[in-house]
């Protein structure tokens, strides 16, 4: 190991100095945070990061009842750490601790990798550039999975590099396996890039210790694989406690099979004659990687240069895969938070190729270079400087020119300093793009107001479903979108314009929050008029609960909270009466205030072209599993006849399983057999519901039916049916 240490890595007797560097690395975020708090909070115009905040704040309820089976909730390596931090600290403090923790974990991991590979001085300069990079803050400063993924990736690499230094560190391989499992479970896209990480371990062990590739591979299979399995089993056990399912990642896999892409709006990765700003440093790394491989590929087994060749190859493989993915319709390079997955590989290349002469400069000179670099990077985040550099034509081009010029004297102090200035000019426009023109605490104020509004809704909701209604042209629309996104936006959205959303089910006890900055307070009145048309004949109404005013500083908006209720006496419960022959009669119960359940034993399996469908009674209800063919019938209830002409409401209380299942009224004799159906789940305070409405003539015969509703995916769906009830609207 002496040769490795001679490369500037693990110096004997240098631990105090290394600790000092680590302390300095921990202080690097101050270069940004002294002027900008927005980097720790989600910005305007995004939905997904707020989804995860909802899981952080209501983990058990969201997973078990309110939003079961979503692929957002399957990303346990993201939502479990977030929920743990939010359970221990107040909301704002938890947000800052979580995001700063991710940022620090990623930066320290990068520093340690490069310290072991290139030496502590180069590692610190790379860590400084990494820490002030606005695209890293964009990833770690919100609740989206990309920040978690970057941290998990670099932590895995650090553990693998640490294990490669010594054959005795088997525990590091186990830990690396656990963090790589967490990486893949943060975003399924990483399953294509993750193999690059253990391959780097094989390369490093051969380069540094000439360990046979077969032996390194077997060590990975045993110890690293054990870590992956351990993490998977642990997450599966936690998920089983949360929602009753061990295979927690199934929703993400199913979503990937259905989506065939990122599902996000993409920008062009190349604009004019330059790449998108989030790809500028990756472009630098790509050029450096080509130079490294062209000049050093014959020396990849050399203990001094082998790591740089490995990291260059690793980066180019990752880039090639993302370019291939981009060319085949999954536009990952045009979305900054997907392109950010290149960031760990980018900075490993930069750290191993730039500043080769830094170990030869005097300590005093090196300290001055670090101070100058810190001053330059700190100035980039000062608002007037940021705006000036952003508005300055060709500022980034000037940075590229300076960076290129620095290579001519890169072994001298002047070259090192020039390179830092060049990098600063490359990142400055991105600072302006992401945070320019904003009050430094703007995003924090939004976050605080969202949490305040959410606390009022939680106080009223008491476990029932909540829906949101706002006008997308209203001044409060960004806050309303963020607030509703903490309840998964589309899953809780009633409307984004004051027109009647008649396709949305609103069971009694549902809470509706109307958000408006209209000083005349016309929002609720507009909603009342719109819903009157949607509810015609259903005998539903709103009951006002409270109105709260949220102060956003520049403006205020009101949240009017309403509760949905049925008009007393308007719904007649139906009791099924089974005769020896003929259809089931539905008897109205005008004096009963309680619903009457349909006996589950009368459901029968519908034959299909596979053997997946089944009905299995149990102590908690009837387990239903469909055939795998999309839209195929799974089960039917005996024929029934309507006791009177009118509007009927059928409700199935259930516990969701895999996939999506359709519940409706079916008439086999018709060309269009489905009279009405629904596959949407609604939370009623204790279980999930599927509800459908159907208008029937007196004596009309039909059957209740269950069918596969998985779209084009040939997989069975399942649920646990707890009860089926029905009512007729009497007036």
N, C-alpha and C positions, 0 to 999 in steps of 0.2 A: 504493500500500500504506500510505500514511501514515494514511488514514482507518481502516483496520483496526487499525493500531497504536494509534490514539487510543482504541479501544474497550478499552484495557487489555490488549491481546494482546502482540504482539512489540514491546516497547519498545526504542527505540534506546538503546544504552549500558546496558541493564538486564541484560545476560547474567550478571554476577556474582550479582545478586540472584536471577535465575531458577535459577542453579546451587544457590544456598543453599536455595531452596525444594525443589528436587529432592532434595537431601541430606535435608531434613526429611521429605519424602515417603518416602524409603527407610527412615527410622527409625520410621515410623508403626506397623509391626507390633510394635514393642516395647511399645506400649500394651496389647497382648494377651498377648504371649509372656512378659512379666515375671511373670505369674501363672498362665499356662495353656499347657502343652505339648501337651495333647490336640488342639489345633486343627491340628496338623501330622500327625496319624495317623488312620487309619481307625477308626471306632468299632465298638461291638458291634452285632450283628444284621444285618450286611450281607454279601452274597456277591460282587456284581459288582466292587467295587473290588479285591478280592483276585485276581479273574481276571486283571486287567491287571497286577498285580504278578507273577503267574506268567509272563506274556509278557515283562515287564521282565527277569526273572531268567534265563529260558531262551528267548530270542527265536528263535534259529535252529531249535532242536529242536521248539518248540511250533508254529512256522509250517510247518516242513518235514515233520515226522513225527508228533508226538504229537497235535496238535489242528489238522490242516489244514482249511481251508475254513470256519472259524467266523467269524461276523460280528464277534466281538470282535477277532480277529486281522486283520480287514480295516481297522480304524481305525488306519492307520499313523501319522497325525499325532499320535496319542496314544502308541502303543507304541514308536515309534522314539525320540522324546526321552527317554521313561522308560528304555528299554533303554540308551541312550547314557550317561545319568547313572549308572545302576546299574553299568555296566561300568567306570566311572572311579573310583567311591568305594565305601567300605564301605556295607552295607545301610542302617543307620540314618542315616548322614550323607547318603547319596544320597536317601533319603526326604525329609529336611528340606530339602536343597538344591532338589530338584524342586518341592516344594509351596510353599516360600517364594519360589522363582523365579516360579512361576505367579502367586502372589498379588502379588508386586512388579510383574511385567509388566502385570498388569491395572490396578493402582493407578496406576502411572506413566503408562500410556496414557490413562486417564481424566483424570488431572491435566493432561497436555499438551493434550488436546482442549479442555478447559475453559479452560486458560490462553490458548490461541489465540483462543477464542471470546468469553470473558467477562472475562478478566483473571486474574492470578496469585493474587489474594487469595481470590476466590470459588472458584477451582479448588482451592486448598489446603484450604479448609473442606469442600468436597465430597469430596476425596480422603481426608480424615480420617474423615468419616462412612462412606465406602465401605470403608476399610481395617479399621474395627472392627466392621463388620457381621457378625454370627455366621453368616448364611447365605452370605456370601462365603467365610468360613473353612470352612464345611461343604463348599463346592464345591472350593476349592483345597487343602484339607487331606487329601483322600483321592485314590486313583488312578482314580476314575471320570472319564469324559470331560467332565463338565459344567464342571469347573474349567479344563480346556484350552480348551473352547469359549468360555467367558467371556473368557479371556485373548486368544484369537485374534480374537474379535469386536472387543474394544476396541483391539487392536493394528491391526487393519484400519482401524477408524475413525480412529485417530490418523494413520496413513499417508495416508489419503484426505484428511483435514483439512489435513495438511502439504502435500500436493500441491495442494490448492485454494488455498493461500495464494500460490503462485507457479506460472506456466505452465511454468517450466523444470524442474520436478522430475518428469520422466517416470519416473525410477527409482523414485520413491515409489509411482507407480501400479503398476509391475511388482511391487514388494514387496507392495503391498496385495493384488494379485491372488493372489500365492502364499499369503499368510496367510488369504485368504478361502477358497481351495481347501482349506487345512488345516482351516479351521472346518467346512466341509461334510463333510469326511472324518472329523471327530471324532464327528459324529452326524448321520445323514441327515435328521433333523427340521429341521436348520438350512437345508436347501435351500429351505424355504418362507419363512424370515425373512431369508436372506442378501441378496436383492435390495434390501432397504431400505438396505443400506450404500452401494452405488454410487449409489443415488438421492440420498443425502445429499450426495455429491460434486457431482452435477449441480446441486443446489439451492444449495450453498455457492458454487460458481464463478459462478453467476448473481447471487447476492446480493452477493458481494464484488467481482466484477470484470466483471459483466455479460457473461460469456462465453455465447455462444449455446448453447442446450440441445443443438442438433444437433452442435456442435463438441465439447462435453463428452462426449456419447454416443459419438462416433467415437474420442475419446481413450481412453475406457474400453474400447471394442471392441478397439482396437489394443494399448495398453500394459497395461491392467489384464487384458485377456483373455490376453495373452502370459504374464503372471505365473501365471494360473490353469493354462494349458496346461503351462508349465514345471514347476510343482509336481506336476501330475498325471503327467507323463512321468517325472519324477525318482522319484516314489513307485512308479510302475509298474515302473521299472527295478530299484529296490531289492527290490520284491516278487518279481520274476522271479528274482533271485539267491537269495532266501530259500526260495521254494517252487515255482518254475518257472512261475508264472502272472503275466502282465503286468496283466490286468484285476483288480487287487487288491480293488476295491470291490464286485465281483459278489456276494459273500456277504451284504453289508449290504443290497443292493437286493433280493435274493431273500428275505431275512428280512423286509423291510418288506412285500413282496408277500404273504407268508404270514401275517404277524402282524396287520396292520391295526390297530395300536395300540402302546402303549408296552410292554405285557407286564408291567407292574409294578403292584403293589397300590397303590390310590389312596385317599387320604383326602378327605373333603368339602372343597372349596375355600371353602365358606361354612358357618360353624357359628353357629347362633343368629342374632344380628343383626350379626355381625362376620365379616370374611374370615379365612381361615387366617393364622397368624402370619407365614408366609413371603410373604404378599401385602400386609402392612400398608404397607410403603414403596411398593409398586406402587400401592396405593390413593391414597396421597399424591400420587404422580406423575400418576395419572389425573386427580385433581381439578385439579392444577396445569396439566395439559395442556389440559383443557377451558377453564380460565380464560384461559390464554395464547391459545388459538385464538379464543376469544370476544372478547378485547380487542385482539388484535394481528394477526388474520389479514389485514387490509387492509395491514399494514405488513411482509408477509413478504419484500418485496424490500429493506427497509431494512437497511443494513449493520450497524446496532447491534442490531436486534431480530430480524432474519431467521433467525439460527441457532436462537434459542429456539423460533420457530414451526416450523422444520423438525424439531427434535428432539421437539417436542410431537406433531407429526403422525406422526413415525416411531414414537414410543412407542404412540400410539393404534392405529396400523395393526398393530403387533406384538400388542398386547393384544386387538384385535378378532379377529385370526386365531386366537389361543390360546383365546379364548372360543368361537369357532366350532368349533374342534377339540374342545374340552371338551364342547360340546353335542352333538356327533356321535359320542360314544363313546370318543374318545381323550383320556382324562382327565389332560391334562398339568398343569392348574392344581392338581390335587389331589396332585401329587407334587412335593415341594420341589425336587428336583434338575432337574426339567423346568421348573417355574415359575421357577427361577433364570435361565433364558434371557432373561427380561425384565429382569434386573438391569442390564446395560449401558445399555439405553434408559431405565430408571428413574432412574439417577443422572445421566444427561445432562440430563434434564428438571429434576431437583432442583437441579443445579448451575447451570443457566441461569435459574431462576426465583427461588430463594431468595437472600437476602443482597444485594439490589441496592445498598444503601448502604455496603457494606463498603469501597469504594474511597475514600469521603469521610472516613472516620474517621482520626484521627491514628495514626501508626505505632506509638507506644507503646500506645495503646488497642487496636489490632489485635493486637499481640503478647500483651497481657493476655487478650484474647478467645480467642486460640489456646491459650494456656496453660490457661485455665479449661476450654475445651472438651476439651483432652487429659486434664485431671484428671477431668472428668465421665465421659468415655468409658473411661478407665482404671479408675475406680471400678466401673463397670458389670461389669467382668470380675473383680472381687474376690469371692471365694466368698461371704462373709457378706452382702455387698450384693446379689449376684445372687440368693441364696436369699430374701432379704427382699423384693426387688422382684417376684420371681416369685410369692411367696405373697401379696403385697399385693393385695387386690381392686381391680380397675379401675386398676391402675398404667398399663396401656397407654392406657386411656381418658383418664387424667390427662395422659399425654404428648400425646395428640391435642388435648386442650383447650389445653394450654400452647403447642403448636405453632400452633394456630389464633390464640390470643391474640397470639403474637409477630408475626403478620402486620400487626396494627394499628400496630406501631411498628418494622416490619422495616428501616427505613432508619436506625435508631438503634442504638447499641451494645447497649442493653438488649434490643431486639428480636432482634438477632443471637444474643446469649447465651441468651435464652429459647428460641429455635428449636433450639439445640444441646441444651439440657436436654430439650426435647420429643422430639427424635430419640433421645436416650439412653434415655428411658423407653419408647419404642417398640421399641427393640432389646433392652432388658434381659430381658423374658420369654423371648425366643428364646435368649439366652445360657443361662438356666436350663434351658430345654427341651433344648438340645443338650449342655450340659456341666455342668449343675448337679449337685451331690451326688457328684462323682467326684474321686478323687485327681488332681491336675494332671498326673501322669505315668502314669496308668492305661493309656491307649491305647498309650503307648510301651512299657510293660512287656509288653503283649500282643504288640505287633509284634516285639519282640526274642525272645520265646519262640517265636513262629511261625517266625521265621527260623532259630532254633536247631534246632527240630524238623525244619524243611525241610532243613537242612544234613545232618542224620543220614540222612534219607531219600535225598537225592541221593548221599551217599557209598555207600549200599548199592544203589541202583537201577541205576546204571551203564547208563543208556539204556533200560531196560525199563519197561514200563507199571507204574503204581502205582494201587492201590485203597485206599479208606478205609472203615473200619467203626467206628461209635460209636453209643452209645445217646443219643437226643435228650433223655432225662431225666437224663443224667449231668451232673455239675457241670462237666466239661470240654467239654460240647457246643459252647459258643460258640467255643472255641479250635479244636476239631476241625472245625467248619464253616468257619472262616477258613482253617485249614491245607489242608483238602481243596479249598477254593475257589481256592487258588493253582495247582491242577491242574484247574480248571474244574468243580468240585463234581459236578454231575450226570454229567459225562463220566467221573469217576473214583470215584464213590460206589458202594460195595458195599452199604451198608445204614445206616440210622439207627435201627435197633432190632435186637435180637439175635434175629432170625428169618431163615430162609434165603432170600436173594435169588436164587432159582433161574433167573431170566431173565438173569442177568449172566454173560457169558463170561469165564472166567479161564484164558487160555492158560498153558502151562508157562513159567516164568521170571518171571511176574507177581509184583510185590511187593505185599503186603497189609499195611497199617498199621492196627492195632487200637488205638484211643485210649480210655482209661478212667481216671477218677479213683477207681475202686473200690479201696479199700485191700486188699481180699482178692484182687485180681488175677484176677477171674473172667472178664474180657472174652474173652481168647483161648479159654478152655475152652468158653464159650457159643458162640463162633463155630465151633469144631471140631464141636460137636454139630449145629449148624444146617446146616453145609455138608455133613455126612455124608449127610443126606437129599438135598440138591441134587445131590451127586456120585454118587449110587447108580448103579452100572454104568459110570461114566466112568473109574474107576481113576485118580483124581487125589488128591493129598494135599498137606498143608502141611509145609514144613521150616522150623523156627525159625531166625532169623538173629541177632537181638539185641533187647534191651529197653532203652529209654532212659527216664530220668525227667526231666521238665521241671518246674522250680520256677517257679510263678507267684506266689510270695509268700504269698497267702492260701490257696493249696492247691497240691498237686502232682498231676500225672497221668503215666501211663505210656504209652509208645508201643511196642507189641510188633510188631516187623517180621518178617514171615513170607514165605517164597517158595513159590509154587505149582510142583509138579513132577508128572509122570506116574509112576505106579508102574513101575519098570523091567521091560521085557519084556511089559507088558500091552497095548501098542498095536502092531498089525501093519500095516505100510505096505502099500498096495495098488498094484499095477502094472497099468495098463490094457493088455489084449492085444486088438489090432484084427484081426478076421477079415474075409475078403472079403465076407461077408454075415452078417446077423444082428446081435444086440446085442454090444456090447463086453464081453468077459469081464474081470472084476477078479480078478487073481491075488494071493494073499496072499504076503508076503515075510517069513516068520518069522525069518530069520537076518539081516535087514537092519535096521540101526539108523537108516538115512537114509530120508527120504521120497522117493517116486518121483513125478516130475512128469507131469501129463497133457499130451500134446503140444497146443499151442495151435492148430495148423493145422486141427484138426478142428471148431472152432467155426464155426457158420454163422449168417448174419443171418436173423432171423425177419421175414417180410413184415409191413408195418403200413400205417396210413392216411396216413403221411407218409414222406418220404425222408431223415429224419435219421439213422436207425440205420446204423452202419457198423462194420466190423472192419478195422483196418489194422495189419499186422505191421510191427515196427520193431526196431532193434538192442537196445532196452531192454525190449521186451515187446509185447503186443498192445493197441493202442488200441481201446477200446470206447466207442461212443456210442449211446445209446438213442433210440427215438422220443420225441416230445414228449408224447404222451398219457400221463397217469398210469396206472401199473400195467401198461402195455403191454409185451409180451415184446420183447426186443431180439435175443437170440442163444440158441441151443441147442447142446448137445453131443450127439453120437450116443447113441442108447439104450444103456444098460448094464444088466447083471443082477447082483444081489447074490450073491457066492459062498457066503454062509452067513447064517443068521439072526443078527441082533445089532444092536448100536449102532454107527453109523458117524459119523465126523467128517470133514467136508470143509472145507478151508482155501484161501482165495484170497489170495495175496500181491499187493499192488497199490499203485499211487500214485494218490491221489484226484484227481479233476478237479472238474468242476462238478456241483452237485446231489447227489442220493442215488440209489444203485443197489442193487437187490435181487439176492442170490445164493442159489440154493436148488435143491432136488430137485423135479422137475416130472413129472407123469404126465398126459398130455393126455386119456387115456381116462376119467378120473374126473370127477365133478361138481365136486369141490374139487381142482383139479389140483395145487396146491402141497402136497407132502408135508411139507416143512419149508423154512424160508428165514430169512435175516437180512439186515439192511441196516446193522448197527452196525459201526463201524470199531474195531479194536484195534491198538495199537502193540506190535510184537513185538521192538523193539530195532534193527531195520534198515529195516523197511517197515511199512505198515499191512496189517491182515488183516481179512477178513470170514470168519467161521466159523459153520457151522451143523451141528447134530447131527440125525440122522434114524435111526429104528429101521426096519429092513427085514427082510422074510421071505426065506428062501432062494429064489433065482431071481427075485425081484421085479424087474421092469423099471422104469426111470425115466430121466430125462435131467437133466443139470445145465442150469440156465437163468439168464439174466440179464434183469432187467426194470427199467423206470423206477420209482423210488420217491420221486418228488418231491411226493407228497401231491396237493393240488388245483391245483398250479401247472403249467401246460402249457409246460414247458421240458425240453429233453433233458438227460440226465445223462451223465457221461463218467468214465472212469478208464483207467489204464494197467495192464493185467493182466500181472503178472510170472510167476506160476506158480499152478497148482492141484494140490494134493496131497490124499490121503485116507488114513485109517487105520480099521481095525476094532478095537473093544475085544475082546480075546481072552477075557476072563473077567469 
